[in-house]
Amino acid sequence: GVPDDAALVLSILFGFSAIVFTLPAALLWILNRSQAGKVSLDEIERTIKTSSTLGTRLHE
C-alpha cells in the first residue's frame, strides 16, 4: 500500500481541512446561539396577546 509517512501526512491534512471547513459554521452557530436568548419584552407581550386572542376565538 501506502508508505507510513505519506499516510500520516494525508491523515493530518485531512483532519486540518475538516477543521478549516467546519470552523466558520461552528462560529456562526456559537454566535447565533448566544443571541438566541435575547428576547425583548415587546416580543413576549405580542406573543401572549396573539395566543390569548387565538384561544378566545377557538372558544366562540
N, CA, C and O atoms as a Maestro MAE file, in Angstrom:
{
 s_m_m2io_version
 :::
 2.0.0
}

f_m_ct {
 s_m_title
 :::
 protein
 m_atom[240] {
  # First column is atom index #
  i_m_mmod_type
  r_m_x_coord
  r_m_y_coord
  r_m_z_coord
  i_m_residue_number
  s_m_chain_name
  s_m_pdb_residue_name
  s_m_pdb_atom_name
  i_m_atomic_number
  :::
  1 25 0.678 -1.164 0.000 1 A "GLY " " N  " 7
  2 3 0.000 0.000 0.000 1 A "GLY " " CA " 6
  3 2 0.751 1.291 0.000 1 A "GLY " " C  " 6
  4 15 1.596 1.570 -0.851 1 A "GLY " " O  " 8
  5 25 0.415 2.046 0.970 2 A "VAL " " N  " 7
  6 3 0.882 3.428 1.061 2 A "VAL " " CA " 6
  7 2 1.978 3.496 2.121 2 A "VAL " " C  " 6
  8 15 1.856 2.882 3.181 2 A "VAL " " O  " 8
  9 25 3.050 4.240 1.841 3 A "PRO " " N  " 7
  10 3 4.100 4.386 2.855 3 A "PRO " " CA " 6
  11 2 3.561 5.047 4.127 3 A "PRO " " C  " 6
  12 15 2.646 5.870 4.072 3 A "PRO " " O  " 8
  13 25 4.136 4.679 5.259 4 A "ASP " " N  " 7
  14 3 3.667 5.196 6.551 4 A "ASP " " CA " 6
  15 2 3.705 6.717 6.622 4 A "ASP " " C  " 6
  16 15 2.762 7.342 7.107 4 A "ASP " " O  " 8
  17 25 4.791 7.314 6.140 5 A "ASP " " N  " 7
  18 3 4.924 8.774 6.193 5 A "ASP " " CA " 6
  19 2 3.829 9.465 5.382 5 A "ASP " " C  " 6
  20 15 3.239 10.449 5.828 5 A "ASP " " O  " 8
  21 25 3.568 8.941 4.191 6 A "ALA " " N  " 7
  22 3 2.553 9.538 3.327 6 A "ALA " " CA " 6
  23 2 1.161 9.398 3.950 6 A "ALA " " C  " 6
  24 15 0.351 10.322 3.878 6 A "ALA " " O  " 8
  25 25 0.889 8.256 4.555 7 A "ALA " " N  " 7
  26 3 -0.412 8.045 5.195 7 A "ALA " " CA " 6
  27 2 -0.605 8.987 6.379 7 A "ALA " " C  " 6
  28 15 -1.700 9.509 6.589 7 A "ALA " " O  " 8
  29 25 0.454 9.204 7.152 8 A "LEU " " N  " 7
  30 3 0.374 10.114 8.292 8 A "LEU " " CA " 6
  31 2 0.125 11.545 7.837 8 A "LEU " " C  " 6
  32 15 -0.726 12.239 8.394 8 A "LEU " " O  " 8
  33 25 0.865 11.986 6.825 9 A "VAL " " N  " 7
  34 3 0.691 13.347 6.304 9 A "VAL " " CA " 6
  35 2 -0.716 13.521 5.745 9 A "VAL " " C  " 6
  36 15 -1.359 14.542 5.992 9 A "VAL " " O  " 8
  37 25 -1.190 12.549 5.007 10 A "LEU " " N  " 7
  38 3 -2.535 12.619 4.442 10 A "LEU " " CA " 6
  39 2 -3.593 12.681 5.545 10 A "LEU " " C  " 6
  40 15 -4.561 13.433 5.436 10 A "LEU " " O  " 8
  41 25 -3.413 11.906 6.584 11 A "SER " " N  " 7
  42 3 -4.353 11.899 7.703 11 A "SER " " CA " 6
  43 2 -4.370 13.248 8.420 11 A "SER " " C  " 6
  44 15 -5.435 13.763 8.760 11 A "SER " " O  " 8
  45 25 -3.189 13.813 8.646 12 A "ILE " " N  " 7
  46 3 -3.110 15.118 9.318 12 A "ILE " " CA " 6
  47 2 -3.725 16.205 8.446 12 A "ILE " " C  " 6
  48 15 -4.461 17.054 8.949 12 A "ILE " " O  " 8
  49 25 -3.436 16.192 7.147 13 A "LEU " " N  " 7
  50 3 -4.022 17.179 6.238 13 A "LEU " " CA " 6
  51 2 -5.543 17.056 6.186 13 A "LEU " " C  " 6
  52 15 -6.250 18.062 6.135 13 A "LEU " " O  " 8
  53 25 -6.038 15.832 6.200 14 A "PHE " " N  " 7
  54 3 -7.483 15.619 6.191 14 A "PHE " " CA " 6
  55 2 -8.117 16.188 7.462 14 A "PHE " " C  " 6
  56 15 -9.170 16.824 7.400 14 A "PHE " " O  " 8
  57 25 -7.488 15.964 8.598 15 A "GLY " " N  " 7
  58 3 -8.003 16.499 9.858 15 A "GLY " " CA " 6
  59 2 -7.995 18.015 9.885 15 A "GLY " " C  " 6
  60 15 -8.973 18.635 10.304 15 A "GLY " " O  " 8
  61 25 -6.896 18.618 9.439 16 A "PHE " " N  " 7
  62 3 -6.825 20.084 9.395 16 A "PHE " " CA " 6
  63 2 -7.845 20.667 8.429 16 A "PHE " " C  " 6
  64 15 -8.462 21.691 8.722 16 A "PHE " " O  " 8
  65 25 -8.029 20.022 7.275 17 A "SER " " N  " 7
  66 3 -9.006 20.545 6.318 17 A "SER " " CA " 6
  67 2 -10.425 20.439 6.882 17 A "SER " " C  " 6
  68 15 -11.253 21.315 6.629 17 A "SER " " O  " 8
  69 25 -10.712 19.399 7.629 18 A "ALA " " N  " 7
  70 3 -12.033 19.281 8.257 18 A "ALA " " CA " 6
  71 2 -12.252 20.410 9.254 18 A "ALA " " C  " 6
  72 15 -13.345 20.973 9.323 18 A "ALA " " O  " 8
  73 25 -11.228 20.743 10.024 19 A "ILE " " N  " 7
  74 3 -11.336 21.850 10.985 19 A "ILE " " CA " 6
  75 2 -11.524 23.168 10.255 19 A "ILE " " C  " 6
  76 15 -12.381 23.968 10.632 19 A "ILE " " O  " 8
  77 25 -10.734 23.404 9.215 20 A "VAL " " N  " 7
  78 3 -10.802 24.668 8.474 20 A "VAL " " CA " 6
  79 2 -12.171 24.852 7.833 20 A "VAL " " C  " 6
  80 15 -12.718 25.955 7.859 20 A "VAL " " O  " 8
  81 25 -12.732 23.797 7.262 21 A "PHE " " N  " 7
  82 3 -14.010 23.928 6.573 21 A "PHE " " CA " 6
  83 2 -15.201 24.009 7.529 21 A "PHE " " C  " 6
  84 15 -16.226 24.591 7.174 21 A "PHE " " O  " 8
  85 25 -15.093 23.448 8.713 22 A "THR " " N  " 7
  86 3 -16.221 23.489 9.644 22 A "THR " " CA " 6
  87 2 -16.142 24.645 10.631 22 A "THR " " C  " 6
  88 15 -17.139 24.961 11.281 22 A "THR " " O  " 8
  89 25 -14.993 25.279 10.758 23 A "LEU " " N  " 7
  90 3 -14.827 26.367 11.718 23 A "LEU " " CA " 6
  91 2 -15.761 27.553 11.465 23 A "LEU " " C  " 6
  92 15 -16.354 28.048 12.424 23 A "LEU " " O  " 8
  93 25 -15.927 28.037 10.226 24 A "PRO " " N  " 7
  94 3 -16.858 29.158 10.021 24 A "PRO " " CA " 6
  95 2 -18.291 28.826 10.441 24 A "PRO " " C  " 6
  96 15 -18.964 29.653 11.058 24 A "PRO " " O  " 8
  97 25 -18.748 27.646 10.118 25 A "ALA " " N  " 7
  98 3 -20.104 27.253 10.505 25 A "ALA " " CA " 6
  99 2 -20.221 27.131 12.020 25 A "ALA " " C  " 6
  100 15 -21.244 27.503 12.596 25 A "ALA " " O  " 8
  101 25 -19.191 26.617 12.660 26 A "ALA " " N  " 7
  102 3 -19.211 26.493 14.120 26 A "ALA " " CA " 6
  103 2 -19.249 27.867 14.782 26 A "ALA " " C  " 6
  104 15 -19.973 28.064 15.758 26 A "ALA " " O  " 8
  105 25 -18.483 28.809 14.263 27 A "LEU " " N  " 7
  106 3 -18.501 30.166 14.817 27 A "LEU " " CA " 6
  107 2 -19.868 30.816 14.641 27 A "LEU " " C  " 6
  108 15 -20.370 31.463 15.561 27 A "LEU " " O  " 8
  109 25 -20.472 30.649 13.468 28 A "LEU " " N  " 7
  110 3 -21.818 31.194 13.251 28 A "LEU " " CA " 6
  111 2 -22.820 30.567 14.209 28 A "LEU " " C  " 6
  112 15 -23.682 31.264 14.744 28 A "LEU " " O  " 8
  113 25 -22.717 29.275 14.428 29 A "TRP " " N  " 7
  114 3 -23.632 28.584 15.337 29 A "TRP " " CA " 6
  115 2 -23.475 29.113 16.758 29 A "TRP " " C  " 6
  116 15 -24.466 29.347 17.449 29 A "TRP " " O  " 8
  117 25 -22.229 29.301 17.195 30 A "ILE " " N  " 7
  118 3 -21.981 29.801 18.551 30 A "ILE " " CA " 6
  119 2 -22.509 31.221 18.704 30 A "ILE " " C  " 6
  120 15 -23.145 31.541 19.709 30 A "ILE " " O  " 8
  121 25 -22.252 32.079 17.713 31 A "LEU " " N  " 7
  122 3 -22.735 33.460 17.787 31 A "LEU " " CA " 6
  123 2 -24.257 33.512 17.770 31 A "LEU " " C  " 6
  124 15 -24.861 34.284 18.514 31 A "LEU " " O  " 8
  125 25 -24.876 32.698 16.930 32 A "ASN " " N  " 7
  126 3 -26.335 32.673 16.845 32 A "ASN " " CA " 6
  127 2 -26.943 32.141 18.135 32 A "ASN " " C  " 6
  128 15 -27.995 32.609 18.568 32 A "ASN " " O  " 8
  129 25 -26.288 31.169 18.745 33 A "ARG " " N  " 7
  130 3 -26.777 30.586 19.995 33 A "ARG " " CA " 6
  131 2 -26.729 31.584 21.137 33 A "ARG " " C  " 6
  132 15 -27.620 31.595 21.986 33 A "ARG " " O  " 8
  133 25 -25.701 32.423 21.169 34 A "SER " " N  " 7
  134 3 -25.584 33.400 22.250 34 A "SER " " CA " 6
  135 2 -26.634 34.495 22.127 34 A "SER " " C  " 6
  136 15 -26.995 35.116 23.127 34 A "SER " " O  " 8
  137 25 -27.130 34.743 20.916 35 A "GLN " " N  " 7
  138 3 -28.158 35.757 20.718 35 A "GLN " " CA " 6
  139 2 -29.562 35.178 20.808 35 A "GLN " " C  " 6
  140 15 -30.535 35.932 20.828 35 A "GLN " " O  " 8
  141 25 -29.687 33.870 20.863 36 A "ALA " " N  " 7
  142 3 -31.000 33.233 20.865 36 A "ALA " " CA " 6
  143 2 -31.784 33.538 22.129 36 A "ALA " " C  " 6
  144 15 -33.014 33.582 22.085 36 A "ALA " " O  " 8
  145 25 -31.120 33.749 23.245 37 A "GLY " " N  " 7
  146 3 -31.807 34.010 24.497 37 A "GLY " " CA " 6
  147 2 -32.243 35.452 24.675 37 A "GLY " " C  " 6
  148 15 -32.929 35.775 25.645 37 A "GLY " " O  " 8
  149 25 -31.858 36.322 23.756 38 A "LYS " " N  " 7
  150 3 -32.184 37.738 23.873 38 A "LYS " " CA " 6
  151 2 -33.528 38.017 23.210 38 A "LYS " " C  " 6
  152 15 -33.599 38.228 21.999 38 A "LYS " " O  " 8
  153 25 -34.576 38.015 23.997 39 A "VAL " " N  " 7
  154 3 -35.913 38.289 23.506 39 A "VAL " " CA " 6
  155 2 -36.400 39.549 24.196 39 A "VAL " " C  " 6
  156 15 -36.282 39.692 25.413 39 A "VAL " " O  " 8
  157 25 -36.950 40.464 23.403 40 A "SER " " N  " 7
  158 3 -37.414 41.711 24.000 40 A "SER " " CA " 6
  159 2 -38.769 41.509 24.671 40 A "SER " " C  " 6
  160 15 -39.503 40.571 24.359 40 A "SER " " O  " 8
  161 25 -39.072 42.391 25.579 41 A "LEU " " N  " 7
  162 3 -40.347 42.340 26.284 41 A "LEU " " CA " 6
  163 2 -41.504 42.549 25.319 41 A "LEU " " C  " 6
  164 15 -42.563 41.942 25.479 41 A "LEU " " O  " 8
  165 25 -41.309 43.407 24.314 42 A "ASP " " N  " 7
  166 3 -42.355 43.633 23.313 42 A "ASP " " CA " 6
  167 2 -42.700 42.343 22.569 42 A "ASP " " C  " 6
  168 15 -43.872 42.069 22.311 42 A "ASP " " O  " 8
  169 25 -41.690 41.558 22.225 43 A "GLU " " N  " 7
  170 3 -41.939 40.297 21.534 43 A "GLU " " CA " 6
  171 2 -42.726 39.330 22.410 43 A "GLU " " C  " 6
  172 15 -43.614 38.631 21.921 43 A "GLU " " O  " 8
  173 25 -42.412 39.286 23.685 44 A "ILE " " N  " 7
  174 3 -43.122 38.402 24.610 44 A "ILE " " CA " 6
  175 2 -44.575 38.838 24.742 44 A "ILE " " C  " 6
  176 15 -45.483 38.008 24.683 44 A "ILE " " O  " 8
  177 25 -44.800 40.149 24.923 45 A "GLU " " N  " 7
  178 3 -46.171 40.649 25.049 45 A "GLU " " CA " 6
  179 2 -46.967 40.393 23.775 45 A "GLU " " C  " 6
  180 15 -48.142 40.033 23.843 45 A "GLU " " O  " 8
  181 25 -46.344 40.575 22.622 46 A "ARG " " N  " 7
  182 3 -47.024 40.333 21.352 46 A "ARG " " CA " 6
  183 2 -47.409 38.861 21.225 46 A "ARG " " C  " 6
  184 15 -48.499 38.543 20.751 46 A "ARG " " O  " 8
  185 25 -46.530 37.978 21.640 47 A "THR " " N  " 7
  186 3 -46.809 36.546 21.581 47 A "THR " " CA " 6
  187 2 -47.952 36.175 22.517 47 A "THR " " C  " 6
  188 15 -48.816 35.375 22.160 47 A "THR " " O  " 8
  189 25 -47.958 36.751 23.707 48 A "ILE " " N  " 7
  190 3 -49.024 36.465 24.667 48 A "ILE " " CA " 6
  191 2 -50.360 36.968 24.141 48 A "ILE " " C  " 6
  192 15 -51.365 36.263 24.226 48 A "ILE " " O  " 8
  193 25 -50.381 38.185 23.596 49 A "LYS " " N  " 7
  194 3 -51.630 38.734 23.051 49 A "LYS " " CA " 6
  195 2 -52.136 37.891 21.893 49 A "LYS " " C  " 6
  196 15 -53.332 37.619 21.799 49 A "LYS " " O  " 8
  197 25 -51.237 37.476 21.011 50 A "THR " " N  " 7
  198 3 -51.635 36.663 19.866 50 A "THR " " CA " 6
  199 2 -52.195 35.324 20.318 50 A "THR " " C  " 6
  200 15 -53.225 34.878 19.811 50 A "THR " " O  " 8
  201 25 -51.532 34.684 21.260 51 A "SER " " N  " 7
  202 3 -52.000 33.375 21.709 51 A "SER " " CA " 6
  203 2 -53.298 33.489 22.496 51 A "SER " " C  " 6
  204 15 -54.138 32.593 22.422 51 A "SER " " O  " 8
  205 25 -53.482 34.580 23.256 52 A "SER " " N  " 7
  206 3 -54.722 34.724 24.016 52 A "SER " " CA " 6
  207 2 -55.892 35.043 23.096 52 A "SER " " C  " 6
  208 15 -57.007 34.587 23.350 52 A "SER " " O  " 8
  209 25 -55.670 35.817 22.029 53 A "THR " " N  " 7
  210 3 -56.768 36.089 21.101 53 A "THR " " CA " 6
  211 2 -57.111 34.853 20.298 53 A "THR " " C  " 6
  212 15 -58.274 34.657 19.945 53 A "THR " " O  " 8
  213 25 -56.143 34.021 20.001 54 A "LEU " " N  " 7
  214 3 -56.439 32.769 19.314 54 A "LEU " " CA " 6
  215 2 -57.258 31.850 20.208 54 A "LEU " " C  " 6
  216 15 -58.169 31.169 19.735 54 A "LEU " " O  " 8
  217 25 -56.941 31.828 21.489 55 A "GLY " " N  " 7
  218 3 -57.679 30.991 22.426 55 A "GLY " " CA " 6
  219 2 -59.126 31.419 22.562 55 A "GLY " " C  " 6
  220 15 -60.013 30.569 22.641 55 A "GLY " " O  " 8
  221 25 -59.386 32.727 22.590 56 A "THR " " N  " 7
  222 3 -60.768 33.190 22.711 56 A "THR " " CA " 6
  223 2 -61.530 32.944 21.423 56 A "THR " " C  " 6
  224 15 -62.735 32.699 21.466 56 A "THR " " O  " 8
  225 25 -60.871 33.002 20.290 57 A "ARG " " N  " 7
  226 3 -61.552 32.729 19.023 57 A "ARG " " CA " 6
  227 2 -61.937 31.259 18.911 57 A "ARG " " C  " 6
  228 15 -62.963 30.930 18.314 57 A "ARG " " O  " 8
  229 25 -61.139 30.390 19.468 58 A "LEU " " N  " 7
  230 3 -61.454 28.966 19.401 58 A "LEU " " CA " 6
  231 2 -62.657 28.613 20.270 58 A "LEU " " C  " 6
  232 15 -63.383 27.665 19.968 58 A "LEU " " O  " 8
  233 25 -62.874 29.372 21.353 59 A "HIS " " N  " 7
  234 3 -63.978 29.073 22.258 59 A "HIS " " CA " 6
  235 2 -65.280 29.719 21.825 59 A "HIS " " C  " 6
  236 15 -66.315 29.464 22.441 59 A "HIS " " O  " 8
  237 25 -65.269 30.545 20.791 60 A "GLU " " N  " 7
  238 3 -66.507 31.213 20.341 60 A "GLU " " CA " 6
  239 2 -67.380 30.303 19.526 60 A "GLU " " C  " 6
  240 15 -68.450 30.714 19.076 60 A "GLU " " O  " 8
  :::
 }
 m_bond[239] {
  # First column is bond index #
  i_m_from
  i_m_to
  i_m_order
  :::
  1 1 2 1
  2 2 3 1
  3 3 4 2
  4 3 5 1
  5 5 6 1
  6 6 7 1
  7 7 8 2
  8 7 9 1
  9 9 10 1
  10 10 11 1
  11 11 12 2
  12 11 13 1
  13 13 14 1
  14 14 15 1
  15 15 16 2
  16 15 17 1
  17 17 18 1
  18 18 19 1
  19 19 20 2
  20 19 21 1
  21 21 22 1
  22 22 23 1
  23 23 24 2
  24 23 25 1
  25 25 26 1
  26 26 27 1
  27 27 28 2
  28 27 29 1
  29 29 30 1
  30 30 31 1
  31 31 32 2
  32 31 33 1
  33 33 34 1
  34 34 35 1
  35 35 36 2
  36 35 37 1
  37 37 38 1
  38 38 39 1
  39 39 40 2
  40 39 41 1
  41 41 42 1
  42 42 43 1
  43 43 44 2
  44 43 45 1
  45 45 46 1
  46 46 47 1
  47 47 48 2
  48 47 49 1
  49 49 50 1
  50 50 51 1
  51 51 52 2
  52 51 53 1
  53 53 54 1
  54 54 55 1
  55 55 56 2
  56 55 57 1
  57 57 58 1
  58 58 59 1
  59 59 60 2
  60 59 61 1
  61 61 62 1
  62 62 63 1
  63 63 64 2
  64 63 65 1
  65 65 66 1
  66 66 67 1
  67 67 68 2
  68 67 69 1
  69 69 70 1
  70 70 71 1
  71 71 72 2
  72 71 73 1
  73 73 74 1
  74 74 75 1
  75 75 76 2
  76 75 77 1
  77 77 78 1
  78 78 79 1
  79 79 80 2
  80 79 81 1
  81 81 82 1
  82 82 83 1
  83 83 84 2
  84 83 85 1
  85 85 86 1
  86 86 87 1
  87 87 88 2
  88 87 89 1
  89 89 90 1
  90 90 91 1
  91 91 92 2
  92 91 93 1
  93 93 94 1
  94 94 95 1
  95 95 96 2
  96 95 97 1
  97 97 98 1
  98 98 99 1
  99 99 100 2
  100 99 101 1
  101 101 102 1
  102 102 103 1
  103 103 104 2
  104 103 105 1
  105 105 106 1
  106 106 107 1
  107 107 108 2
  108 107 109 1
  109 109 110 1
  110 110 111 1
  111 111 112 2
  112 111 113 1
  113 113 114 1
  114 114 115 1
  115 115 116 2
  116 115 117 1
  117 117 118 1
  118 118 119 1
  119 119 120 2
  120 119 121 1
  121 121 122 1
  122 122 123 1
  123 123 124 2
  124 123 125 1
  125 125 126 1
  126 126 127 1
  127 127 128 2
  128 127 129 1
  129 129 130 1
  130 130 131 1
  131 131 132 2
  132 131 133 1
  133 133 134 1
  134 134 135 1
  135 135 136 2
  136 135 137 1
  137 137 138 1
  138 138 139 1
  139 139 140 2
  140 139 141 1
  141 141 142 1
  142 142 143 1
  143 143 144 2
  144 143 145 1
  145 145 146 1
  146 146 147 1
  147 147 148 2
  148 147 149 1
  149 149 150 1
  150 150 151 1
  151 151 152 2
  152 151 153 1
  153 153 154 1
  154 154 155 1
  155 155 156 2
  156 155 157 1
  157 157 158 1
  158 158 159 1
  159 159 160 2
  160 159 161 1
  161 161 162 1
  162 162 163 1
  163 163 164 2
  164 163 165 1
  165 165 166 1
  166 166 167 1
  167 167 168 2
  168 167 169 1
  169 169 170 1
  170 170 171 1
  171 171 172 2
  172 171 173 1
  173 173 174 1
  174 174 175 1
  175 175 176 2
  176 175 177 1
  177 177 178 1
  178 178 179 1
  179 179 180 2
  180 179 181 1
  181 181 182 1
  182 182 183 1
  183 183 184 2
  184 183 185 1
  185 185 186 1
  186 186 187 1
  187 187 188 2
  188 187 189 1
  189 189 190 1
  190 190 191 1
  191 191 192 2
  192 191 193 1
  193 193 194 1
  194 194 195 1
  195 195 196 2
  196 195 197 1
  197 197 198 1
  198 198 199 1
  199 199 200 2
  200 199 201 1
  201 201 202 1
  202 202 203 1
  203 203 204 2
  204 203 205 1
  205 205 206 1
  206 206 207 1
  207 207 208 2
  208 207 209 1
  209 209 210 1
  210 210 211 1
  211 211 212 2
  212 211 213 1
  213 213 214 1
  214 214 215 1
  215 215 216 2
  216 215 217 1
  217 217 218 1
  218 218 219 1
  219 219 220 2
  220 219 221 1
  221 221 222 1
  222 222 223 1
  223 223 224 2
  224 223 225 1
  225 225 226 1
  226 226 227 1
  227 227 228 2
  228 227 229 1
  229 229 230 1
  230 230 231 1
  231 231 232 2
  232 231 233 1
  233 233 234 1
  234 234 235 1
  235 235 236 2
  236 235 237 1
  237 237 238 1
  238 238 239 1
  239 239 240 2
  :::
 }
}
